[in-house]
Amino acid sequence: MTNLQDDAGQPPAEANTGALPRDAARKLAHDLRTPLSAMSGWIHLLESGALDEAGKKRALAKLRGNIDDQVKTIERYLGAPQEGQK
């Protein structure tokens, strides 16, 4: 059973603020930054004109995949959207 009070009988700071525990916040930050870093790289390549048509198609597919990963990560941490929402 988790102790929801500190030694002074007060709830921990996380309970008062609704904040994520540090480890969960670090994991969330990592899970959000990883696809964003990849998207940034693909956008840079698209903007630079360094890609041929096949490369552009690949970049767009990778961007779509990373966007889908972001949505899944957000849904995993915040819960799936309510029916009728998206």
Sequence and secondary structure as in RCSB ss.txt:
>XXXX:A:sequence
MTNLQDDAGQPPAEANTGALPRDAARKLAHDLRTPLSAMSGWIHLLESGALDEAGKKRALAKLRGNIDDQVKTIE
RYLGAPQEGQK
>XXXX:A:secstr
    S TTS   HHHHHT   HHHHHHHHHHHHHHHHHHHHHHHHHHHT   HHHHHHHHHHHHHHHHHHHHHHH
HHH    TT  
